[in-house]
């Protein structure tokens, strides 16, 4: 496969408005978005339906034009260029394979359009099919392939033209859970091997966390937070981001003190200590304490911060999820390696304790 130097992708104050033909106000799908994707980086756009992630991808590809702002691929501004003038390849949710063509011809299609010599096409198709694990499938029709194999053909067709930027729009959504997991690994492996710059759209947090160098969390057209998966998960800047990228419980607290390292809060009639806080949290605030299931511990009644009753235990092999009824509602506690830990039976009275270095204070709003 032809090798290219990796390039960056830059969005500067990009806004996309869709005009309402019925005289209502315009719909702003993407609002003043700024983003720099480094060469060779895989960045995931993550968010609920309607957040603007697919529109952003389509603007990078050239299928939509921004209402405002600029888009650069490398040092070249491509804001108003059509898709065929941008060095990108897009892999869609629907594979879009030609049913009347063999796998070989489907993959070769883009090279034929570019008038690449026949012998070179043969070599590059064979190399690319081998890369996606389909070396012996060139003569088959797409209808004779499984969903996962068709997805690999679509990936090969995108990669064979050696784009500077690979754009993936929820490409795994049609696959079952096991295939999705396998293909996440394959896509990441291939992307790393080629060093290609990639933008991946999904609403699935597991895909985003497992695939990405960085995650861009979006809501209502706005970029809410950008960071490495570990940063987004462990240090979210809002309740929305915290809840969207993982399971979390939010406890209402009053911020009492900050000694420069630890934050002391009042939860009910007890003091709770946290080592992390969002940048807008201050002493005296009514805030929320975000706790991931793994940051909570089940202890003897009266020895923790919150009293409760075990409603249900769900055994997952390497961990156990305990659903506990409390005065703050149902709380999920994750118990890792349950075989080595004390597990309280359903109906047992217990207490919940916090790990100070794993919980985080956030502003008390839904955003």
Short mmCIF file of the C-alpha atoms (twelve columns), coordinates in Angstrom:
data_MODEL
# 
_entry.id   MODEL 
# 
loop_
_atom_site.group_PDB 
_atom_site.id 
_atom_site.type_symbol 
_atom_site.label_atom_id 
_atom_site.label_alt_id 
_atom_site.label_comp_id 
_atom_site.label_asym_id 
_atom_site.label_seq_id 
_atom_site.Cartn_x 
_atom_site.Cartn_y 
_atom_site.Cartn_z 
_atom_site.pdbx_PDB_model_num 
ATOM 1   C CA . UNK A 1   0.000   0.000   0.000   1 
ATOM 2   C CA . UNK A 2   1.250   3.498   -0.810  1 
ATOM 3   C CA . UNK A 3   2.505   5.187   2.338   1 
ATOM 4   C CA . UNK A 4   1.752   8.800   3.067   1 
ATOM 5   C CA . UNK A 5   2.885   11.164  5.731   1 
ATOM 6   C CA . UNK A 6   0.221   11.587  8.408   1 
ATOM 7   C CA . UNK A 7   -1.600  14.917  8.421   1 
ATOM 8   C CA . UNK A 8   -3.563  16.951  10.932  1 
ATOM 9   C CA . UNK A 9   -7.233  17.948  10.748  1 
ATOM 10  C CA . UNK A 10  -8.218  21.361  12.106  1 
ATOM 11  C CA . UNK A 11  -11.633 22.922  12.677  1 
ATOM 12  C CA . UNK A 12  -11.685 26.651  13.420  1 
ATOM 13  C CA . UNK A 13  -14.936 28.118  14.775  1 
ATOM 14  C CA . UNK A 14  -17.012 25.771  12.617  1 
ATOM 15  C CA . UNK A 15  -20.790 26.240  12.771  1 
ATOM 16  C CA . UNK A 16  -23.440 24.438  10.760  1 
ATOM 17  C CA . UNK A 17  -26.990 25.790  10.492  1 
ATOM 18  C CA . UNK A 18  -29.805 24.010  8.731   1 
ATOM 19  C CA . UNK A 19  -32.458 26.364  7.395   1 
ATOM 20  C CA . UNK A 20  -36.015 25.612  8.433   1 
ATOM 21  C CA . UNK A 21  -38.198 25.665  5.337   1 
ATOM 22  C CA . UNK A 22  -41.386 26.106  7.401   1 
ATOM 23  C CA . UNK A 23  -40.402 29.505  8.711   1 
ATOM 24  C CA . UNK A 24  -39.258 28.343  12.114  1 
ATOM 25  C CA . UNK A 25  -35.871 29.229  13.574  1 
ATOM 26  C CA . UNK A 26  -32.778 27.608  12.055  1 
ATOM 27  C CA . UNK A 27  -31.424 24.412  13.552  1 
ATOM 28  C CA . UNK A 28  -27.814 24.774  14.734  1 
ATOM 29  C CA . UNK A 29  -26.306 21.292  14.421  1 
ATOM 30  C CA . UNK A 30  -22.723 22.311  15.232  1 
ATOM 31  C CA . UNK A 31  -21.982 25.444  17.235  1 
ATOM 32  C CA . UNK A 32  -18.587 27.212  17.062  1 
ATOM 33  C CA . UNK A 33  -16.564 24.003  17.123  1 
ATOM 34  C CA . UNK A 34  -12.783 24.150  17.515  1 
ATOM 35  C CA . UNK A 35  -10.715 20.983  17.211  1 
ATOM 36  C CA . UNK A 36  -7.165  20.017  16.263  1 
ATOM 37  C CA . UNK A 37  -6.554  16.361  15.432  1 
ATOM 38  C CA . UNK A 38  -2.871  15.533  15.416  1 
ATOM 39  C CA . UNK A 39  -1.222  13.565  12.581  1 
ATOM 40  C CA . UNK A 40  -1.712  9.832   13.065  1 
ATOM 41  C CA . UNK A 41  -4.222  10.320  15.874  1 
ATOM 42  C CA . UNK A 42  -7.541  8.487   16.177  1 
ATOM 43  C CA . UNK A 43  -10.134 10.832  17.632  1 
ATOM 44  C CA . UNK A 44  -13.679 9.759   18.426  1 
ATOM 45  C CA . UNK A 45  -16.673 12.080  18.307  1 
ATOM 46  C CA . UNK A 46  -18.971 10.792  21.047  1 
ATOM 47  C CA . UNK A 47  -22.437 11.905  22.031  1 
ATOM 48  C CA . UNK A 48  -26.162 11.180  21.923  1 
ATOM 49  C CA . UNK A 49  -28.256 11.331  18.754  1 
ATOM 50  C CA . UNK A 50  -28.570 14.879  17.470  1 
ATOM 51  C CA . UNK A 51  -25.431 16.172  19.180  1 
ATOM 52  C CA . UNK A 52  -23.700 17.139  15.910  1 
ATOM 53  C CA . UNK A 53  -21.061 14.405  15.681  1 
ATOM 54  C CA . UNK A 54  -22.090 13.014  12.267  1 
ATOM 55  C CA . UNK A 55  -22.575 16.520  10.873  1 
ATOM 56  C CA . UNK A 56  -19.033 17.348  11.983  1 
ATOM 57  C CA . UNK A 57  -17.705 14.244  10.229  1 
ATOM 58  C CA . UNK A 58  -19.656 15.064  7.069   1 
ATOM 59  C CA . UNK A 59  -18.180 18.582  7.034   1 
ATOM 60  C CA . UNK A 60  -14.653 17.152  7.269   1 
ATOM 61  C CA . UNK A 61  -15.528 14.805  4.370   1 
ATOM 62  C CA . UNK A 62  -17.097 17.598  2.298   1 
ATOM 63  C CA . UNK A 63  -20.626 16.168  2.194   1 
ATOM 64  C CA . UNK A 64  -21.811 19.202  4.172   1 
ATOM 65  C CA . UNK A 65  -20.402 22.720  3.965   1 
ATOM 66  C CA . UNK A 66  -19.992 24.834  7.127   1 
ATOM 67  C CA . UNK A 67  -22.177 27.890  7.595   1 
ATOM 68  C CA . UNK A 68  -19.209 29.557  9.302   1 
ATOM 69  C CA . UNK A 69  -15.614 28.710  10.089  1 
ATOM 70  C CA . UNK A 70  -12.739 26.939  8.358   1 
ATOM 71  C CA . UNK A 71  -11.569 23.335  7.949   1 
ATOM 72  C CA . UNK A 72  -7.972  22.359  7.208   1 
ATOM 73  C CA . UNK A 73  -6.460  19.014  6.247   1 
ATOM 74  C CA . UNK A 74  -2.772  19.429  6.887   1 
ATOM 75  C CA . UNK A 75  -1.942  22.992  5.869   1 
ATOM 76  C CA . UNK A 76  -4.549  23.088  3.100   1 
ATOM 77  C CA . UNK A 77  -7.874  24.784  3.680   1 
ATOM 78  C CA . UNK A 78  -10.608 22.502  2.336   1 
ATOM 79  C CA . UNK A 79  -13.666 24.306  3.714   1 
ATOM 80  C CA . UNK A 80  -15.495 24.640  0.397   1 
ATOM 81  C CA . UNK A 81  -13.916 21.791  -1.561  1 
ATOM 82  C CA . UNK A 82  -16.133 18.899  -2.780  1 
ATOM 83  C CA . UNK A 83  -15.472 15.414  -1.369  1 
ATOM 84  C CA . UNK A 84  -13.518 14.209  -4.402  1 
ATOM 85  C CA . UNK A 85  -11.044 17.073  -3.977  1 
ATOM 86  C CA . UNK A 86  -10.218 16.113  -0.380  1 
ATOM 87  C CA . UNK A 87  -7.763  13.357  0.442   1 
ATOM 88  C CA . UNK A 88  -10.231 11.509  2.668   1 
ATOM 89  C CA . UNK A 89  -12.105 8.210   2.625   1 
ATOM 90  C CA . UNK A 90  -15.360 7.621   4.486   1 
ATOM 91  C CA . UNK A 91  -16.663 4.346   5.856   1 
ATOM 92  C CA . UNK A 92  -20.387 4.498   6.527   1 
ATOM 93  C CA . UNK A 93  -22.752 2.633   8.832   1 
ATOM 94  C CA . UNK A 94  -24.200 0.833   5.801   1 
ATOM 95  C CA . UNK A 95  -21.369 -0.920  3.992   1 
ATOM 96  C CA . UNK A 96  -22.604 0.090   0.541   1 
ATOM 97  C CA . UNK A 97  -20.940 -2.829  -1.248  1 
ATOM 98  C CA . UNK A 98  -21.812 -3.433  -4.885  1 
ATOM 99  C CA . UNK A 99  -23.752 -6.749  -4.906  1 
ATOM 100 C CA . UNK A 100 -22.929 -7.519  -8.547  1 
ATOM 101 C CA . UNK A 101 -19.172 -7.231  -7.966  1 
ATOM 102 C CA . UNK A 102 -16.786 -9.655  -6.306  1 
ATOM 103 C CA . UNK A 103 -14.937 -8.700  -3.143  1 
ATOM 104 C CA . UNK A 104 -11.846 -8.003  -5.274  1 
ATOM 105 C CA . UNK A 105 -13.724 -5.650  -7.583  1 
ATOM 106 C CA . UNK A 106 -15.426 -3.872  -4.695  1 
ATOM 107 C CA . UNK A 107 -12.069 -3.138  -3.106  1 
ATOM 108 C CA . UNK A 108 -10.462 -2.225  -6.443  1 
ATOM 109 C CA . UNK A 109 -13.239 0.191   -7.407  1 
ATOM 110 C CA . UNK A 110 -11.607 3.368   -6.085  1 
ATOM 111 C CA . UNK A 111 -8.297  2.575   -7.774  1 
ATOM 112 C CA . UNK A 112 -10.021 1.940   -11.105 1 
ATOM 113 C CA . UNK A 113 -11.685 5.348   -10.887 1 
ATOM 114 C CA . UNK A 114 -8.231  6.832   -10.368 1 
ATOM 115 C CA . UNK A 115 -6.930  5.036   -13.502 1 
ATOM 116 C CA . UNK A 116 -4.319  3.073   -11.542 1 
ATOM 117 C CA . UNK A 117 -2.540  0.473   -13.724 1 
ATOM 118 C CA . UNK A 118 -4.075  -3.018  -13.623 1 
ATOM 119 C CA . UNK A 119 -0.971  -4.754  -12.231 1 
ATOM 120 C CA . UNK A 120 -0.663  -2.212  -9.422  1 
ATOM 121 C CA . UNK A 121 -4.373  -2.629  -8.631  1 
ATOM 122 C CA . UNK A 122 -3.891  -6.389  -8.304  1 
ATOM 123 C CA . UNK A 123 -0.959  -6.014  -5.909  1 
ATOM 124 C CA . UNK A 124 -2.635  -3.357  -3.778  1 
ATOM 125 C CA . UNK A 125 -5.955  -5.228  -3.535  1 
ATOM 126 C CA . UNK A 126 -4.191  -8.413  -2.467  1 
ATOM 127 C CA . UNK A 127 -2.143  -6.496  0.148   1 
ATOM 128 C CA . UNK A 128 -5.209  -4.742  1.512   1 
ATOM 129 C CA . UNK A 129 -7.371  -7.873  1.685   1 
ATOM 130 C CA . UNK A 130 -4.555  -9.619  3.557   1 
ATOM 131 C CA . UNK A 131 -4.374  -6.694  5.972   1 
ATOM 132 C CA . UNK A 132 -8.055  -7.067  6.896   1 
ATOM 133 C CA . UNK A 133 -7.873  -10.856 7.087   1 
ATOM 134 C CA . UNK A 134 -9.655  -11.628 3.799   1 
ATOM 135 C CA . UNK A 135 -6.773  -12.802 1.629   1 
ATOM 136 C CA . UNK A 136 -8.724  -15.790 0.268   1 
ATOM 137 C CA . UNK A 137 -12.058 -14.031 -0.281  1 
ATOM 138 C CA . UNK A 138 -11.388 -11.966 -3.412  1 
ATOM 139 C CA . UNK A 139 -13.556 -14.104 -5.718  1 
ATOM 140 C CA . UNK A 140 -16.608 -14.189 -3.458  1 
ATOM 141 C CA . UNK A 141 -19.766 -12.149 -3.789  1 
ATOM 142 C CA . UNK A 142 -20.642 -9.855  -0.860  1 
ATOM 143 C CA . UNK A 143 -23.854 -11.844 -0.305  1 
ATOM 144 C CA . UNK A 144 -21.743 -14.881 0.557   1 
ATOM 145 C CA . UNK A 145 -20.006 -13.063 3.425   1 
ATOM 146 C CA . UNK A 146 -20.968 -12.610 7.048   1 
ATOM 147 C CA . UNK A 147 -21.687 -9.152  8.434   1 
ATOM 148 C CA . UNK A 148 -18.229 -8.927  9.948   1 
ATOM 149 C CA . UNK A 149 -16.594 -9.937  6.659   1 
ATOM 150 C CA . UNK A 150 -18.631 -7.369  4.715   1 
ATOM 151 C CA . UNK A 151 -17.511 -4.761  7.213   1 
ATOM 152 C CA . UNK A 152 -13.890 -5.723  6.559   1 
ATOM 153 C CA . UNK A 153 -14.438 -5.367  2.804   1 
ATOM 154 C CA . UNK A 154 -15.832 -1.869  3.347   1 
ATOM 155 C CA . UNK A 155 -12.797 -1.029  5.490   1 
ATOM 156 C CA . UNK A 156 -10.441 -2.379  2.820   1 
ATOM 157 C CA . UNK A 157 -12.183 -0.306  0.136   1 
ATOM 158 C CA . UNK A 158 -11.649 2.831   2.244   1 
ATOM 159 C CA . UNK A 159 -8.006  2.040   3.039   1 
ATOM 160 C CA . UNK A 160 -6.856  1.012   -0.424  1 
ATOM 161 C CA . UNK A 161 -6.959  4.545   -1.827  1 
ATOM 162 C CA . UNK A 162 -4.416  5.493   0.872   1 
ATOM 163 C CA . UNK A 163 -6.337  8.516   2.151   1 
ATOM 164 C CA . UNK A 164 -4.634  11.066  4.367   1 
ATOM 165 C CA . UNK A 165 -7.675  10.968  6.643   1 
ATOM 166 C CA . UNK A 166 -9.989  8.013   7.323   1 
ATOM 167 C CA . UNK A 167 -13.507 8.926   8.451   1 
ATOM 168 C CA . UNK A 168 -15.686 6.272   10.104  1 
ATOM 169 C CA . UNK A 169 -19.380 6.912   10.738  1 
ATOM 170 C CA . UNK A 170 -20.662 4.332   13.269  1 
ATOM 171 C CA . UNK A 171 -19.223 1.488   11.157  1 
ATOM 172 C CA . UNK A 172 -19.841 -1.256  13.732  1 
ATOM 173 C CA . UNK A 173 -23.456 -0.544  14.636  1 
ATOM 174 C CA . UNK A 174 -24.820 -3.372  12.461  1 
ATOM 175 C CA . UNK A 175 -22.677 -6.057  14.098  1 
ATOM 176 C CA . UNK A 176 -23.393 -8.193  17.123  1 
ATOM 177 C CA . UNK A 177 -21.555 -7.571  20.400  1 
ATOM 178 C CA . UNK A 178 -18.739 -10.081 19.902  1 
ATOM 179 C CA . UNK A 179 -18.019 -8.982  16.330  1 
ATOM 180 C CA . UNK A 180 -18.033 -5.348  17.405  1 
ATOM 181 C CA . UNK A 181 -15.394 -6.104  20.001  1 
ATOM 182 C CA . UNK A 182 -13.252 -7.991  17.488  1 
ATOM 183 C CA . UNK A 183 -13.542 -5.299  14.838  1 
ATOM 184 C CA . UNK A 184 -12.697 -2.516  17.316  1 
ATOM 185 C CA . UNK A 185 -9.405  -4.270  17.895  1 
ATOM 186 C CA . UNK A 186 -8.813  -4.768  14.165  1 
ATOM 187 C CA . UNK A 187 -9.578  -1.170  13.230  1 
ATOM 188 C CA . UNK A 188 -7.305  0.145   15.967  1 
ATOM 189 C CA . UNK A 189 -4.502  -2.248  14.972  1 
ATOM 190 C CA . UNK A 190 -4.704  -1.284  11.291  1 
ATOM 191 C CA . UNK A 191 -4.920  2.437   12.079  1 
ATOM 192 C CA . UNK A 192 -1.847  2.218   14.301  1 
ATOM 193 C CA . UNK A 193 0.075   0.125   11.753  1 
ATOM 194 C CA . UNK A 194 -0.612  2.590   8.935   1 
ATOM 195 C CA . UNK A 195 -0.218  5.684   11.132  1 
ATOM 196 C CA . UNK A 196 -3.270  7.152   9.414   1 
ATOM 197 C CA . UNK A 197 -5.219  10.055  10.902  1 
ATOM 198 C CA . UNK A 198 -8.739  8.886   11.719  1 
ATOM 199 C CA . UNK A 199 -12.000 10.400  12.941  1 
ATOM 200 C CA . UNK A 200 -14.539 7.953   14.336  1 
ATOM 201 C CA . UNK A 201 -18.188 8.722   15.143  1 
ATOM 202 C CA . UNK A 202 -20.106 6.699   17.711  1 
ATOM 203 C CA . UNK A 203 -22.680 6.953   20.482  1 
ATOM 204 C CA . UNK A 204 -21.179 3.882   22.165  1 
ATOM 205 C CA . UNK A 205 -18.918 4.866   25.068  1 
ATOM 206 C CA . UNK A 206 -17.147 1.473   25.100  1 
ATOM 207 C CA . UNK A 207 -16.135 1.928   21.459  1 
ATOM 208 C CA . UNK A 208 -14.954 5.457   22.156  1 
ATOM 209 C CA . UNK A 209 -12.925 4.505   25.212  1 
ATOM 210 C CA . UNK A 210 -11.299 1.429   23.689  1 
ATOM 211 C CA . UNK A 211 -10.441 2.882   20.268  1 
ATOM 212 C CA . UNK A 212 -9.373  6.446   20.830  1 
ATOM 213 C CA . UNK A 213 -6.274  8.461   21.478  1 
ATOM 214 C CA . UNK A 214 -8.681  11.242  22.438  1 
ATOM 215 C CA . UNK A 215 -12.444 11.527  22.835  1 
ATOM 216 C CA . UNK A 216 -14.526 14.580  21.892  1 
ATOM 217 C CA . UNK A 217 -17.774 14.562  23.882  1 
ATOM 218 C CA . UNK A 218 -20.572 16.559  22.236  1 
ATOM 219 C CA . UNK A 219 -24.038 17.702  23.271  1 
ATOM 220 C CA . UNK A 220 -26.547 19.909  21.428  1 
ATOM 221 C CA . UNK A 221 -23.960 20.965  18.844  1 
ATOM 222 C CA . UNK A 222 -21.339 21.984  21.408  1 
ATOM 223 C CA . UNK A 223 -18.049 20.310  22.226  1 
ATOM 224 C CA . UNK A 224 -18.323 19.651  25.962  1 
ATOM 225 C CA . UNK A 225 -14.934 18.107  26.703  1 
ATOM 226 C CA . UNK A 226 -11.877 16.821  24.852  1 
ATOM 227 C CA . UNK A 227 -9.369  14.460  26.416  1 
ATOM 228 C CA . UNK A 228 -7.782  11.034  26.583  1 
ATOM 229 C CA . UNK A 229 -10.254 8.273   27.500  1 
ATOM 230 C CA . UNK A 230 -8.823  8.035   31.028  1 
ATOM 231 C CA . UNK A 231 -9.166  11.793  31.521  1 
ATOM 232 C CA . UNK A 232 -12.746 11.877  30.259  1 
ATOM 233 C CA . UNK A 233 -13.689 8.968   32.515  1 
ATOM 234 C CA . UNK A 234 -11.808 9.920   35.671  1 
ATOM 235 C CA . UNK A 235 -11.955 13.717  35.472  1 
ATOM 236 C CA . UNK A 236 -15.186 14.729  33.677  1 
ATOM 237 C CA . UNK A 237 -15.935 18.456  33.733  1 
ATOM 238 C CA . UNK A 238 -19.724 18.127  34.050  1 
ATOM 239 C CA . UNK A 239 -22.534 15.811  35.118  1 
ATOM 240 C CA . UNK A 240 -23.416 15.232  31.486  1 
ATOM 241 C CA . UNK A 241 -19.933 14.035  30.513  1 
ATOM 242 C CA . UNK A 242 -19.619 11.971  33.688  1 
ATOM 243 C CA . UNK A 243 -22.921 10.205  33.090  1 
ATOM 244 C CA . UNK A 244 -22.462 9.713   29.360  1 
ATOM 245 C CA . UNK A 245 -19.052 8.038   29.428  1 
ATOM 246 C CA . UNK A 246 -19.746 5.652   32.314  1 
ATOM 247 C CA . UNK A 247 -21.954 4.585   35.187  1 
ATOM 248 C CA . UNK A 248 -22.053 7.115   38.013  1 
ATOM 249 C CA . UNK A 249 -24.099 8.150   41.028  1 
ATOM 250 C CA . UNK A 250 -24.410 11.818  41.964  1 
ATOM 251 C CA . UNK A 251 -24.802 12.677  45.649  1 
ATOM 252 C CA . UNK A 252 -25.912 16.189  46.720  1 
ATOM 253 C CA . UNK A 253 -23.320 17.782  49.008  1 
ATOM 254 C CA . UNK A 254 -22.375 21.112  50.555  1 
ATOM 255 C CA . UNK A 255 -18.721 22.060  50.039  1 
ATOM 256 C CA . UNK A 256 -17.324 22.905  53.473  1 
ATOM 257 C CA . UNK A 257 -13.570 23.303  53.077  1 
ATOM 258 C CA . UNK A 258 -10.601 22.986  50.738  1 
ATOM 259 C CA . UNK A 259 -7.107  22.758  52.233  1 
ATOM 260 C CA . UNK A 260 -5.316  22.895  48.891  1 
ATOM 261 C CA . UNK A 261 -5.380  19.135  48.439  1 
ATOM 262 C CA . UNK A 262 -8.576  17.681  49.838  1 
ATOM 263 C CA . UNK A 263 -12.164 18.896  49.673  1 
ATOM 264 C CA . UNK A 264 -14.413 18.354  52.669  1 
ATOM 265 C CA . UNK A 265 -18.158 18.143  52.009  1 
ATOM 266 C CA . UNK A 266 -21.297 17.512  53.991  1 
ATOM 267 C CA . UNK A 267 -23.437 14.626  52.747  1 
ATOM 268 C CA . UNK A 268 -26.573 14.361  54.844  1 
ATOM 269 C CA . UNK A 269 -25.207 14.646  58.371  1 
ATOM 270 C CA . UNK A 270 -21.727 13.244  57.649  1 
ATOM 271 C CA . UNK A 271 -18.461 14.589  56.282  1 
ATOM 272 C CA . UNK A 272 -17.074 13.164  53.053  1 
ATOM 273 C CA . UNK A 273 -13.608 13.856  51.659  1 
ATOM 274 C CA . UNK A 274 -12.749 14.114  47.940  1 
ATOM 275 C CA . UNK A 275 -9.403  14.712  46.272  1 
ATOM 276 C CA . UNK A 276 -10.797 16.012  42.950  1 
ATOM 277 C CA . UNK A 277 -13.114 18.802  41.873  1 
ATOM 278 C CA . UNK A 278 -14.268 20.480  38.674  1 
ATOM 279 C CA . UNK A 279 -12.738 23.870  37.973  1 
ATOM 280 C CA . UNK A 280 -15.900 25.830  38.844  1 
ATOM 281 C CA . UNK A 281 -16.484 24.227  42.259  1 
ATOM 282 C CA . UNK A 282 -15.890 26.518  45.260  1 
ATOM 283 C CA . UNK A 283 -16.196 26.376  49.055  1 
ATOM 284 C CA . UNK A 284 -19.778 27.100  50.106  1 
ATOM 285 C CA . UNK A 285 -21.309 25.665  46.922  1 
ATOM 286 C CA . UNK A 286 -24.163 23.216  46.723  1 
ATOM 287 C CA . UNK A 287 -22.444 20.625  44.554  1 
ATOM 288 C CA . UNK A 288 -22.655 16.951  43.634  1 
ATOM 289 C CA . UNK A 289 -20.222 14.204  44.501  1 
ATOM 290 C CA . UNK A 290 -19.705 11.912  41.495  1 
ATOM 291 C CA . UNK A 291 -18.947 8.325   42.402  1 
ATOM 292 C CA . UNK A 292 -18.208 5.559   39.910  1 
ATOM 293 C CA . UNK A 293 -19.353 2.059   40.996  1 
ATOM 294 C CA . UNK A 294 -15.735 1.014   41.540  1 
ATOM 295 C CA . UNK A 295 -15.056 4.019   43.806  1 
ATOM 296 C CA . UNK A 296 -17.561 2.813   46.420  1 
ATOM 297 C CA . UNK A 297 -17.150 0.110   49.056  1 
ATOM 298 C CA . UNK A 298 -19.692 -1.965  50.952  1 
ATOM 299 C CA . UNK A 299 -18.926 -2.127  54.693  1 
ATOM 300 C CA . UNK A 300 -20.648 -3.085  57.941  1 
ATOM 301 C CA . UNK A 301 -23.744 -1.041  58.910  1 
ATOM 302 C CA . UNK A 302 -22.814 2.222   60.637  1 
ATOM 303 C CA . UNK A 303 -19.196 2.191   59.407  1 
ATOM 304 C CA . UNK A 304 -19.675 4.096   56.149  1 
ATOM 305 C CA . UNK A 305 -21.265 7.339   54.959  1 
ATOM 306 C CA . UNK A 306 -24.605 6.042   53.662  1 
ATOM 307 C CA . UNK A 307 -26.820 3.324   55.106  1 
ATOM 308 C CA . UNK A 308 -28.659 0.986   52.763  1 
ATOM 309 C CA . UNK A 309 -30.057 -2.429  51.941  1 
ATOM 310 C CA . UNK A 310 -28.764 -4.761  49.241  1 
ATOM 311 C CA . UNK A 311 -31.585 -5.115  46.711  1 
ATOM 312 C CA . UNK A 312 -29.855 -7.288  44.120  1 
ATOM 313 C CA . UNK A 313 -26.451 -8.798  43.361  1 
ATOM 314 C CA . UNK A 314 -25.455 -9.396  39.740  1 
ATOM 315 C CA . UNK A 315 -22.504 -11.756 39.304  1 
ATOM 316 C CA . UNK A 316 -20.299 -10.931 36.279  1 
ATOM 317 C CA . UNK A 317 -17.390 -13.296 36.854  1 
ATOM 318 C CA . UNK A 318 -14.459 -10.992 37.565  1 
ATOM 319 C CA . UNK A 319 -16.739 -8.534  39.339  1 
ATOM 320 C CA . UNK A 320 -20.099 -8.270  41.067  1 
ATOM 321 C CA . UNK A 321 -22.573 -5.408  40.856  1 
ATOM 322 C CA . UNK A 322 -24.515 -4.714  44.042  1 
ATOM 323 C CA . UNK A 323 -27.646 -2.580  43.676  1 
ATOM 324 C CA . UNK A 324 -28.321 -0.917  47.014  1 
ATOM 325 C CA . UNK A 325 -31.409 0.978   48.156  1 
ATOM 326 C CA . UNK A 326 -30.541 4.148   50.097  1 
ATOM 327 C CA . UNK A 327 -32.176 7.423   51.102  1 
ATOM 328 C CA . UNK A 328 -30.435 8.934   48.042  1 
ATOM 329 C CA . UNK A 329 -32.018 6.402   45.700  1 
ATOM 330 C CA . UNK A 330 -30.516 3.248   44.240  1 
ATOM 331 C CA . UNK A 331 -26.706 3.135   44.313  1 
ATOM 332 C CA . UNK A 332 -24.592 0.781   42.209  1 
ATOM 333 C CA . UNK A 333 -21.413 -0.588  43.820  1 
ATOM 334 C CA . UNK A 334 -18.908 -2.653  41.858  1 
ATOM 335 C CA . UNK A 335 -17.044 -5.335  43.815  1 
ATOM 336 C CA . UNK A 336 -13.966 -6.524  41.929  1 
ATOM 337 C CA . UNK A 337 -12.772 -10.117 42.384  1 
ATOM 338 C CA . UNK A 338 -15.840 -11.051 44.449  1 
ATOM 339 C CA . UNK A 339 -14.434 -14.490 45.275  1 
ATOM 340 C CA . UNK A 340 -11.806 -12.791 47.466  1 
ATOM 341 C CA . UNK A 341 -14.155 -10.198 49.009  1 
ATOM 342 C CA . UNK A 342 -17.004 -10.316 51.441  1 
ATOM 343 C CA . UNK A 343 -20.266 -10.208 49.516  1 
ATOM 344 C CA . UNK A 344 -23.382 -9.216  51.446  1 
ATOM 345 C CA . UNK A 345 -26.498 -11.193 50.500  1 
ATOM 346 C CA . UNK A 346 -29.621 -9.612  49.045  1 
ATOM 347 C CA . UNK A 347 -31.689 -8.055  51.824  1 
ATOM 348 C CA . UNK A 348 -28.676 -7.399  54.050  1 
ATOM 349 C CA . UNK A 349 -28.300 -4.083  55.867  1 
ATOM 350 C CA . UNK A 350 -25.006 -2.461  54.897  1 
ATOM 351 C CA . UNK A 351 -23.182 0.862   54.733  1 
ATOM 352 C CA . UNK A 352 -21.500 2.508   51.729  1 
ATOM 353 C CA . UNK A 353 -18.064 4.087   52.037  1 
ATOM 354 C CA . UNK A 354 -16.216 6.363   49.571  1 
ATOM 355 C CA . UNK A 355 -12.653 6.133   48.238  1 
ATOM 356 C CA . UNK A 356 -11.523 9.813   48.513  1 
ATOM 357 C CA . UNK A 357 -9.059  9.556   45.629  1 
ATOM 358 C CA . UNK A 358 -11.688 8.150   43.250  1 
ATOM 359 C CA . UNK A 359 -14.668 10.485  43.773  1 
ATOM 360 C CA . UNK A 360 -15.017 13.946  42.211  1 
ATOM 361 C CA . UNK A 361 -16.938 17.130  43.010  1 
ATOM 362 C CA . UNK A 362 -18.933 18.704  40.167  1 
ATOM 363 C CA . UNK A 363 -21.266 21.647  39.761  1 
ATOM 364 C CA . UNK A 364 -24.851 20.861  40.664  1 
ATOM 365 C CA . UNK A 365 -26.455 21.224  37.244  1 
ATOM 366 C CA . UNK A 366 -27.617 18.790  34.595  1 
ATOM 367 C CA . UNK A 367 -25.083 20.041  32.047  1 
# 
